[in-house]
Amino acid sequence: MAKEYFEQLSELIDRLDLESENLKELEVKHFFSGAVFYVNGKICASISPVGLAFKLPEKEVNELISNGNAKPLRYFPTGPIKKDYILFEAPNLTTVKSWRKYFVKAMKSV
């Protein structure tokens, strides 16, 4: 299953042309049952069975959660909430442009 998410995230990043936004090292790696996106060795986004998650500034995380646009990130139902991350459950990855702003903000926040 992790291979599926690795391929989805790699393809999404290629389609978004994120390298044009940032000269830092970009990398996708396997992560448990999903995949993570690293910028300069730091995790800024992930995709897994729970959805698509981004590391964002605290203010934006709180705003997206309070507006009901995203949820707090938990990798397991009883696991701790990952601070400074938001989760989009069941993301539509075919709407590529809608995700670009979150990737760019996440890249800048790490």
Residue pairs with C-beta under 8 A, 6 or more apart in sequence:
1 33
1 49
2 30
2 31
2 32
2 33
2 34
2 35
3 30
5 33
5 34
5 35
5 47
5 48
5 49
6 28
6 29
6 30
6 35
8 35
8 47
8 93
9 28
9 35
9 36
9 37
9 45
9 46
9 47
10 28
10 35
12 47
12 93
12 96
12 99
13 26
13 28
13 37
13 103
15 96
16 96
16 99
16 100
16 103
18 26
18 100
18 103
18 104
18 107
19 26
21 104
21 107
22 39
22 107
22 108
24 39
24 40
24 107
25 38
25 39
25 40
25 41
26 37
26 38
26 39
27 37
27 38
28 35
28 36
28 37
28 38
29 35
29 36
29 38
31 46
31 48
32 48
32 75
33 48
33 49
34 46
34 47
34 48
34 49
35 46
35 47
35 48
36 43
36 45
36 46
37 43
37 44
37 45
37 46
37 103
37 106
38 44
39 106
39 107
39 110
40 110
42 110
43 55
43 110
44 54
44 55
44 103
44 106
44 107
44 109
44 110
45 52
45 53
45 54
45 55
45 102
45 103
45 106
46 52
46 53
47 53
47 91
48 75
50 73
50 74
50 75
50 87
50 89
51 87
51 88
51 89
51 90
51 91
52 87
52 88
52 91
52 93
52 99
53 73
53 82
53 85
53 86
53 87
53 88
54 85
54 86
54 102
54 103
54 105
54 106
55 84
55 85
55 106
55 109
55 110
56 64
56 84
56 85
56 86
56 102
56 105
56 106
56 109
57 84
57 105
57 109
58 84
60 86
60 105
61 70
61 84
61 85
61 86
64 70
64 86
65 71
65 72
65 86
70 86
70 87
70 88
71 86
71 87
71 88
71 89
72 81
72 82
72 85
72 86
72 87
73 81
73 82
73 85
73 86
73 87
74 80
74 81
74 82
74 87
75 82
84 109
91 99
92 98
93 99
